[in-house]
Amino acid sequence: SAGSLPTALGMSDLMSATPAHKRSICLESSPQAADQKHTTEFGGNLLTLGESPVTPGGGGSLGASTATPPPSAAPHSATSGRSLDRSLETETLGDELEIKGALHCAVVLAHGGDVDEALGVLRLECSRIPVSSQLAAARHAVLEAFIAQERLQDACDFALETLQQPSALHLTPEEETDADVVRTRRLQQALQPQSTEALLRVLVQAQLHSRAAELLRALCRTGSTLPGDAVLYGVVDAALRARAYLEAWDVLELLLNHGRRADKYFVSILTKSLETSTDRRAVRRGIALVDRFIGQQREDVDEIVFNSLLNVLGHIGDMNKVQQTLNRMSDYGVPPSAVTYGTVVKAYGRARDIDAVLKVWHEMKTRCLGVNPVTCGCVLDACVKCGHLDKAMIIFQEMRLHGLHKNTVLYATLIKGLAKAHDLMGAVQLYQEMRMEGVPCNLVTFNSLMDVCVRCGDLQAAAVFLQNMMEMGIQPDLITFSTLIKGYSLIGEVHKALALARELKARGLDCDE
């Protein structure tokens, strides 16, 4: 409680006073001020109690016949010692009351909106006092005032400054096991838990994600109590929504370091964010943290977490780690799904490892798992990337037998492979088969067909495919124009290439390199 001011001086008078006068008013009006005055008067009586006034002539006030005991006399020495002890006790009690008065002053000023004055009182008059629940309460009042005035940066700076002071909570291993000690010390922290939770919430709402992460790091560094799971998850969720991935990774690391439970869905989303990262150091750090999560929270790890990690490992080409992760899935009893197979096949395709691709395909068939147009498309694409179009055609024939071949992506993938092999007849046959099977053609299909024609130098066939495409209502894109312009330039028909360039600009498409 901030206490009450004298009735003769209302809050409006306090607000209109000068800063120095405000402090004086608060200190004089505090309950501790009256106690301190009473203690000082009582202490003065203690200092004279039992002593006789000494006259200049050496006699006491009772007459010359009353001799003053010599300095070495035992009764006088005992009395002096007791007087000195009482004097020290009185001085200590006075200091404590003065400190309480200063804390009372800070709280009153903060509640009245004079947060800078309240902060000045804490810094000038309370900087060296030991940590206590009263001091933490005064700091909470200052933080609340900063938040109420929407001065969030100042609030965060004050919290960090407070945590850096030596009065912050530190627990020895022995104290950590003593529930009573932990409970008592938590009540006497540099900052109350509700103070840090309130500040973290408003920092998240204001999208000050870096400051929120900075405050959490300071709490961990000083051994202070971390906020509850709801607040921590709120910090991570807000950072993810704002794509502040660095701060989200920082919070995840703090959770893992302090044995707090991390949410597996947040971990999966964070892992997926690594796929588009160009910072290899950040990617490696993220992979290491996901590995730690998998090790520390084995019961929470599922296929989604593993698949996200496998996808990232495939992107960076760490095939040894891919195999280790697959082995770990088996150890954890997490069976691979169709998504797992597709992810692994794409990884081996990027690595140009045709043997591993075919091994996964064989496992998929053996388990009767994952054999669908999507995963089969991954297998065909991997074979094409590895330069084994023949194996891709064999797998496609197997799919025909099972009726899984009627898929636009599968045909487009094979046509791309035929383009690399300069096999125009094979590409035309696949196109005719698509039309007969009723498989829809898309822009990728026609671009791939025109690419085969250009590679083979048959621009007339390319023009036919362009006409067919537009008759189906499919509009050419930048890749379409680029492919045809390159083709006409290669055969020396520059005027047609320039005409296409003008058409490209007329359609509002921007030329690339």
C-alpha positions, -999 to 999 in steps of 0.1 A, spaced: 0 0 0 12 35 -8 -1 49 24 -20 81 27 -9 117 26 -19 142 53 -54 155 49 -40 191 47 -23 183 14 -43 165 -13 -30 146 -43 -35 177 -65 -12 196 -43 14 168 -45 12 168 -83 17 206 -85 47 205 -62 83 207 -74 102 173 -77 122 180 -46 91 191 -27 73 159 -38 100 137 -23 100 157 9 62 154 11 62 117 5 90 111 30 74 133 57 40 117 52 51 81 53 42 60 84 79 53 87 87 90 92 68 92 124 83 59 136 118 72 128 111 105 148 99 85 178 128 62 176 153 90 175 138 107 205 137 74 224 172 67 214 184 100 228 169 90 261 187 57 259 220 75 255 216 95 288 199 68 308 220 58 339 246 85 333 253 115 355 260 149 340 297 158 343 306 193 354 338 210 342 352 207 376 348 170 376 319 169 400 284 158 393 253 178 395 246 165 430 275 184 445 312 183 448 311 154 473 299 131 445 331 118 429 332 108 393 343 72 388 377 68 371 378 57 335 390 23 346 361 17 370 341 -14 360 306 0 365 312 30 342 328 7 315 297 -16 315 274 14 313 294 29 283 293 -5 265 256 -8 269 251 28 257 272 22 226 253 -10 217 220 9 221 234 37 200 242 13 172 209 -4 174 191 29 173 212 40 142 204 8 124 167 10 132 167 46 119 183 35 87 157 9 81 129 33 87 145 58 63 147 31 36 111 22 41 102 59 39 121 61 6 103 31 -8 70 45 3 79 77 -15 87 59 -47 54 40 -47 34 71 -41 51 90 -69 47 61 -93 10 57 -85 6 95 -90 22 93 -125 56 108 -116 74 77 -128 107 95 -135 107 110 -99 99 76 -85 128 61 -105 151 88 -92 142 79 -56 150 42 -63 183 50 -79 195 76 -54 181 64 -21 175 27 -26 204 16 -48 224 -1 -20 197 -16 1 194 -54 2 167 -71 -19 133 -74 -2 97 -78 -11 91 -41 -3 118 -31 -28 104 -55 -55 69 -40 -49 83 -5 -54 99 -16 -86 67 -32 -97 49 1 -92 75 19 -113 71 -7 -141 33 -4 -140 36 34 -143 59 30 -174 35 6 -190 5 28 -182 23 57 -200 32 33 -229 69 39 -223 77 3 -230 114 9 -240 119 27 -207 102 0 -188 124 -27 -205 155 -7 -198 146 -3 -161 139 -40 -158 172 -49 -174 190 -24 -152 174 -39 -121 183 -75 -131 219 -65 -136 222 -53 -100 238 -77 -76 206 -80 -56 191 -103 -82 181 -138 -72 208 -164 -71 202 -199 -58 229 -225 -49 222 -261 -58 214 -268 -22 190 -240 -20 172 -251 -52 162 -283 -34 148 -266 -4 112 -256 -11 110 -231 18 142 -213 7 130 -212 -29 96 -198 -18 112 -172 4 138 -161 -21 111 -158 -48 92 -134 -27 124 -113 -24 135 -112 -60 148 -81 -78 116 -81 -98 83 -98 -90 72 -125 -114 40 -106 -121 62 -76 -131 81 -95 -157 50 -113 -170 31 -80 -174 61 -64 -192 65 -94 -215 29 -93 -225 29 -57 -235 62 -61 -253 47 -89 -274 16 -68 -281 38 -40 -293 58 -65 -315 90 -56 -296 102 -92 -300 139 -85 -296 133 -67 -263 111 -96 -251 139 -121 -259 164 -98 -243 144 -96 -211 140 -134 -210 178 -139 -214 184 -115 -185 160 -134 -163 178 -167 -171 212 -152 -166 203 -139 -131 185 -170 -120 152 -152 -117 119 -171 -120 109 -175 -156 72 -167 -165 47 -194 -169 43 -215 -200 14 -194 -213 35 -163 -214 65 -180 -229 44 -197 -256 28 -163 -263 63 -148 -269 72 -176 -293 38 -175 -311 40 -137 -316 76 -139 -329 66 -167 -354 36 -147 -366 58 -117 -372 85 -139 -387 109 -128 -361 126 -162 -363 158 -153 -346 140 -142 -314 118 -173 -315 149 -195 -317 164 -176 -288 133 -183 -266 134 -220 -277 170 -222 -266 162 -207 -232 134 -232 -227 157 -261 -235 185 -248 -213 162 -245 -183 144 -277 -187 111 -261 -196 87 -278 -220 87 -266 -256 57 -269 -278 63 -294 -307 41 -274 -331 62 -243 -326 94 -264 -331 80 -278 -364 71 -243 -377 106 -230 -366 122 -259 -384 103 -252 -416 116 -216 -415 151 -229 -420 142 -240 -455 143 -204 -468 172 -192 -447 204 -182 -464 224 -180 -431 241 -213 -429 252 -206 -393 216 -199 -383 205 -231 -401 231 -252 -382 221 -236 -349 185 -244 -356 192 -280 -365 212 -284 -333 183 -270 -312 158 -293 -329 181 -323 -321 181 -312 -285 144 -309 -284 141 -344 -299 165 -357 -272 149 -339 -243 112 -343 -251 111 -378 -266 75 -383 -257 65 -352 -277 83 -360 -309 62 -371 -338 63 -376 -375 58 -339 -382 89 -329 -363 110 -355 -380 97 -347 -415 104 -310 -410 140 -318 -399 145 -342 -428 133 -316 -453 158 -290 -440 186 -316 -440 178 -325 -476 179 -288 -486 214 -283 -473 225 -317 -486 235 -333 -453 228 -368 -463 246 -384 -433 224 -365 -410 194 -376 -431 203 -412 -425 209 -406 -388 174 -389 -385 158 -419 -402 175 -442 -378 163 -421 -349 128 -423 -362 130 -461 -361 145 -460 -325 117 -438 -313 91 -460 -329 78 -433 -353 69 -450 -386 77 -432 -419 47 -419 -438 41 -410 -474 54 -375 -467 85 -390 -451 92 -410 -482 86 -381 -505 109 -359 -485 137 -384 -484 134 -392 -521 137 -354 -530 167 -352 -507 185 -381 -525 175 -367 -559 192 -333 -550 222 -353 -539 222 -372 -573 222 -406 -554 201 -428 -577 209 -459 -557 194 -444 -526 164 -432 -546 157 -467 -559 162 -482 -525 135 -459 -510 112 -467 -539 116 -505 -532 109 -499 -495 78 -480 -504 65 -508 -525 74 -535 -500 55 -517 -472 27 -507 -496 31 -472 -481 34 -439 -499 28 -453 -534 6 -424 -547 9 -398 -575 26 -373 -552 54 -395 -539 57 -412 -572 62 -378 -587 90 -372 -563 106 -405 -574 103 -397 -611 118 -362 -605 147 -377 -585 155 -401 -613 154 -373 -639 177 -351 -617 201 -380 -614 202 -383 -652 184 -417 -652 155 -411 -675 153 -448 -683 146 -458 -647 120 -430 -645 102 -445 -675 103 -480 -660 87 -467 -627 61 -447 -648 52 -480 -665 47 -496 -632 24 -468 -623 4 -473 -655 -2 -509 -644 -17 -497 -611 -37 -469 -627 -17 -442 -609 -3 -425 -640 -31 -400 -648 -15 -371 -632 -3 -338 -648 28 -335 -627 40 -369 -636 38 -363 -673 53 -328 -670 83 -343 -650 89 -369 -677 87 -343 -705 113 -322 -687 135 -353 -687 129 -358 -724 138 -322 -730 172 -328 -714 177 -358 -736 166 -339 -767 139 -365 -774 112 -345 -792 93 -376 -804 91 -390 -770 77 -357 -756 51 -355 -784 40 -390 -777 35 -382 -740 15 -351 -749 -7 -371 -772 -12 -397 -745 -22 -370 -720 -49 -358 -745 -61 -394 -750 -62 -402 -712 -79 -370 -704 -51 -357 -683 -52 -319 -681 -23 -299 -695 -11 -269 -676 14 -241 -682 43 -261 -669 35 -289 -694 34 -266 -724 66 -247 -713 84 -281 -711 71 -291 -745 83 -258 -761 116 -263 -743 120 -297 -760 113 -281 -794 138 -253 -789 165 -277 -778 158 -298 -809 156 -266 -831 120 -273 -842 104 -238 -838 74 -248 -859 64 -274 -834 69 -249 -807 45 -225 -824 19 -253 -826 22 -259 -789 19 -222 -782 -13 -221 -803 -28 -252 -785 -20 -236 -752 -37 -204 -759 -67 -222 -774 -71 -239 -740 -72 -205 -723 -37 -208 -708 -18 -176 -711 19 -175 -717 42 -163 -690 77 -150 -688 92 -185 -691 72 -191 -723 84 -159 -740 120 -164 -728 120 -200 -742 107 -189 -776 129 -158 -779 159 -179 -772 148 -205 -798 143 -179 -826 176 -162 -817 194 -195 -820 181 -201 -855 188 -165 -866 152 -153 -869 159 -122 -849 128 -103 -862 105 -129 -846 125 -128 -814 121 -89 -813 84 -92 -820 80 -116 -791 99 -92 -769 75 -64 -778 45 -86 -771 60 -95 -738 62 -59 -728 28 -51 -741 14 -78 -717 30 -60 -688 57 -87 -682 91 -75 -670 121 -89 -688 146 -107 -665 183 -115 -671 
